Amino acid sequence: MPICTGSNLARNSEIHTFSGHQFTTVFGRNLVAELPNFVHRPCLMVTMEDLWPKFERHFNLEHTEVHLVQSLELAELDRIADDLPAINSVIGLGGGRAIDVAKFVSWRRRLPLFQVPTSMSVNAPFGHRAGIRDRGVVRYMGWTVPEAVYVDFDVIQSAPSLLNRSGICEILCYHTAHYDWKLAHQRGKAEPQWPYDPCLVTEARQMMDLVLTRLDDIRQVTEEGIRTLMLANRWGGSTFHNAGWNPRHIEGFDHFLFYALEQVTGRGFIHGQPVCLGIYIGSELQENEPERILSIIQQVGVDIRPEAMGITWADVVEAMRILPQYIEQAGLWYTIASDKPITDEFAERVRQRIYDAYE
C-alpha cells in the first residue's frame, strides 16, 4: 500500500489543505451587506424567489441585474447566459441551485464570481463545475474559481434547520463511495482513469471522521458546527478537481439513488434527504455498518422517510429498481447497484427498519 501524505487536521475544527488548492473562504457577519462595496458593477445576482426579498435592501438595483432561478436545464441556462445585458461580475446567493447557476453564468461569460451560501446543505459553493441537467440527466460542466466564498454565521443560522443539517450527506456519502470503489476494483470494473487509490480513501475518511465528532454542533447549527461542516465541504467540493476529476472517493450509490428519484418523481428535493436515504440503503446493500449509518443520520436530525420528502415508498422502490439501467444510460460508474439486484424482501426489510427507527 502506498504511503499517504498530507497535512493533519488541526484542533478547533480548523481544516487545513490536504491536497490541492481550495477556495478562499471567509467566515463572519454582515457579509452580504458588504458585497456592493467591492463587487464589480454592474453585477448579476443569481438567487431564489423566496430569498431575494430578504437581501434586496442591500443592493442598488441600478447596478444589479437579478436572475431568480427556475431551471437547471442546460438549454435554458445557455439562453439566459446569451441574453444577459452587460455585467461585470456574478454573485451566487442561495443553496445549490443558485450557486450552480451562478457558476455556469460566470463560466459562460468569463466573469468574476462571488459565492454566498445561505445554508450548509451542499458542497456546491466549493466546486469548480456546475451541476446542471441535460434533458434530465445530471452533468457537471464548466470551470470557475470564485474570488471568495462568504459564510455568514447569521445567514446560515437563519436557514431552516433541515437545510443545514442535511449538509452532512456530502460527507457521510464517503462511507458508501469507498465501498463502491473497492468493489469495482475487486470485480475488475474500476474505470481505467480512476484506479483504486487508498490514499484518496484515507484522506476522505479522515475528513469524515472529523465531522462525525461534531454531530451535535452540526445539528444545533453552532458556529463550531458551521465551521466544521463548511470546511469539510470545502475539501469535498474541491477534491473532484484536485484528484484529477475523480469522483470515486466522494460519491456513488448514494447520489445515484437521488438522481433516479428525480427521474421517477419529476420533482426537486432538499439535497440531503434523498442522498442520506441513498447512503443508508447503499450501506444495507453493501452490508456496511447500516445500523451505525442510520443512527448517525438520525442523530444529526435528517428525516429520510419518503413522506418527509413529499414522495411515497413506492417511488423509492421504483428508483431502486431502475437504478442499474439509469446508471448505464447516464454513463455513471460501477457501484453496488450494478452488483446486487433489489429484491422484494430487501425493499421491505429496509422500509421496516427506516420506519421503526423514526417512530
N, C-alpha and C positions, 0 to 999 in steps of 0.2 A: 504493500500500500504506500502511495507517495506521502511524503511529509507535507502537511498542510501548514502554511504560514499565514500571517495576518495579524492585525492588531487585536489586543484583547478588549473586552468590554470594561469601561471604566465604571467607577461607582456612581451612585445617584442617577442611574439610568442614562448617563451621557454615553451615547453610542458613537464610537469613532469609526472612521473608514476601515472597512475590512479589505476590499479590493476595488479599485476603480474609482472614478470621480462620482461624487454625489452632489445633488443640487444644494446651493446655498439656501439655508433655511433660517428664518428669523422668527423668534418667539417674542410675544409682547402683548400690549394692549393698545387700543385706539389705532390699530394699523390700517384699517380701511380708510379712516378719515385722512390719513397721511398720503394716500395714493395720489390724489390730484396735485399734490405739491411736487411730484417728481416724475410721474409717468409722461411719456412723450405724447404731446397733444397735436391734433385730436386723437382720442383713443376709442377703441371699441370695447364696451363692457359686454361680456358674454355671461349670462346668468339665467335664472329661472323666474318664471312669472310670480311665484309665491315669495321669492327672496327679494326681488328688486325694490318693492315698497319699503323694506326695512333699511336699505342702504342708499336710496336715491338722493336723500338730502345732502349727502357728502359730495355730490358731483354736479358740476356746472354742465347743463345739457347743451350749451353752446359748443362745448369741447368734447362731448361724449355721445357717440353712437351706441345704441343699446340693441343687443340681439337676445331675445328670450328663447331658449332652446325648446324646440318642439320635436325634433327628429335627430337621429344619429345616422340616417341613411346617407351613404356616400353621394348619391346623385343630388340629393337635396343640399348637402354641405358644399359640394362643388358649386352649385348655383349660388348659394349665399356668398361664398368667397369671391365669386366673379362679380357679383352685383354690388358689393360694398362700395361706398364712397371712399375718398382718400382718407386714410387713417395712418397714424404713425406708431401705434402700439396696441397691444391687446391685453385685456385683463380677464382672467377666468375667475369668477366668483360663484362658488357653489359646491355641489357634490360632483360625482364622477362625470355626469353628462355635460355639465357646463365646463368642467376642467378639460375634458377631451375635445369638445368643440373649439374651445379657445386654443388648444394645441394645434388642432387641424388648421384653423384660420391663420395662426401665427406662421405655420409651416408654408401654407399655400401663398401667403402674401409676404413672406420673409420679413416679419416684423418682430420687434422685441416683445417678450411675453412676461407678464407678472401674474402669479397664481395665488389665489386666496381661498383655500378650502374652508368651507363653513361647517364641516363635520369631519370625523375621523373614519368615515365609512369605507373608503377605498384608498389604494396607494397611487391612484392616477396622477395626483399633483407631482409625483416624483419620477414619473416615467417619461421617456423620450418620445414614445409613439402614442397616437390617439387610438383608443378602442372604438371603432365605428362599426356600422353594419352595412354590408354589401348585399342587398336583396335578402336581408335577414340573417346572413352569416357573419359572425364576428371576424373582423380584420383589424390588425394593428398596423397603422400607416403613419408615415411622416417622420419628422425629426425636429425636435426643438428643445432647447435648454432655457428655462426661464431665467430672467435676471435674478429672481429670488422667489421662494415660496414663503408666504407670510402666514404664520399660525397665530391667530389672535385668541388668547385664552377666553375672553368674554364671548366672542363669536362662537367658538366651539362649544362652550358650556351652555349657550342658549339654544343649541340644536336639540331636537328630540333625542332622548336617551338611547332609543333603539338604534338610531343612525350612528351614534358614537360607538356604542358597544359592538355593533355588528362589524366594525373595522377589524376585530380580532380575526375574522375569516381570512384576511390577506396574509396572516402569519401562520395561523393554525393549519392552513392548507398545505404547508410544507410537509406535515406528517404523512398525508396520503400521497403527495407528489413523490416523496423519496421512495416509498414502497413501489409505486408505479414504475419509476425509472429503473430500480433494481430488477423488478420483474421483467421489464422489456429487455434488459441486459441479459438476464438468465435465459430468456426464451429466444435470444438472437434477433429480437425485434427492435433494438435500440437504433435510432437514426444514425447514419454514418457521421453526420456533422455534430452529433451530441453523444459521444461515447460516455458511458457512466463515469462520473468524476467524484470520488469520495471526498475530495477537498471542498467542492461546492456544497455537497451534502452536509459536511461538518460545519461549514460556515453558516449555512441556513439554520441548522439545528441549534447552534449557539444563539442565534438571534431569537429563535422561537423560545428557547429555554429562558432567556431573559424576560421576555414578555410574559411568560407564564408565572413569573414571580410577582407580577404587578396586576393580577386579575381584579382584585378588589378596587385598586385605584382606577383601572380602566372602567369598571362597572360604575363607579361613582363619578367618573369624569373629573378627577382631581388634576391639578397642574402636573403632578408626577405621572399620573396616568396618561395625560395628553402628551407629555414629552416622550414617554416610553414608547407609546404606540406610534406616534408620528415619526419618530426617529427610526423605529423598526420599519415602518412603511417606506421611509426614505431609502433605506437599504434595499428593501424588496422591490421598490419601483425602479431603481437604477440597475439592479443586478441583471436584469434581462439583457440590457446592452453590455454591461461590464463583463458578462460571461460569454460574450460573442453571440448575442441574440439567442441564447439558450434558455428556454423556459422550464426545462425539465426539473430543476430543483425547487421550483416555486409554485407549480400548479399541475393539475392532471385531472383525474376523475372528478374531483370536487367542483372545478369550474365548468367542466364539460356537462355535468348534470344541470347546472344553472342555464347553460346555453340551450340545452334540449328543452328545459321547462319554458324558456322564452318561446321556442318554436311551437311547442304543444299548446300553450295557452294564449300566445299572441299578446302578452302583456308585459309591462315592466315590473321590476321588483326593487326593493331595498336590497342592494347587492349582497350584504352579509347573510341574510336569511337563507336564500337558496344555496349559497356557497357553503354555509355551515351545515345545512342539510346534506349536501354532497360530501362534505368531509366525514360526517357521521356514517352515511350509507356506504361510502367508499371504505371506511375503516372496518365496517361489518363484512363487506365482501372480501376484504384483504385479511380478515381475522387479525386485525392490527390494533389492539387495545381499544375496541369500540366503547366499552363502558367508561373508560377514562376520558375519552374524547367527548362523549355525551355529557359527562359530568362537568367538564371544562366549559362547554357551550352553555350549559345551564348556569354555572357559577357566574359567568360574565354577563348573563342576562339577555341572551338571544333566543327568542322563541322560534323553533323550526317546525312547528306543526303547520300543515298546509293552510288551515283556516286563518292562521296569523298572517299569511301572505295573500289571502283572498282567493285561494285555489282549493282543490279537493285532493284527497289521497289518490283518487283515480288518475288525476293529472300527473302526480308523482310517479305512479306505476307506469303510465304510458311513456313518460320521459325516460325512465329506466330501461324500458323495453326497446325503445328506438335508439338508445344511445350508441350501440355499436355501429349501426348504419349511419347515424348522424356524424360520428367521428370519422368514418371513412369518407363520406361525402364532403365533409368540411376540410379534409386533409389534416386532421389533428393527429396526435401521436398515440402510441400504444399504451393502454392502461389496463387495469383490472376489468374494465367494462368489456374489453375485447377478449378477455381470457376466461371469464366466468359468467355464464348466462344467468339471467334473473329468473328464478322460479317463483311460482305462486307461494310456495312455502316460505321462501326467503322474504318476499314482499310483505307477507302477513306478519312474520316474526319481527321485522323491522318496524312496521306500523305499530304493533303492540308495544314494543319497547319505547318508542317515542311517546306514545300517549300515556303509558304508565309512568314514565319519568316526569312528565309535566303535570300530571294530575296529582 
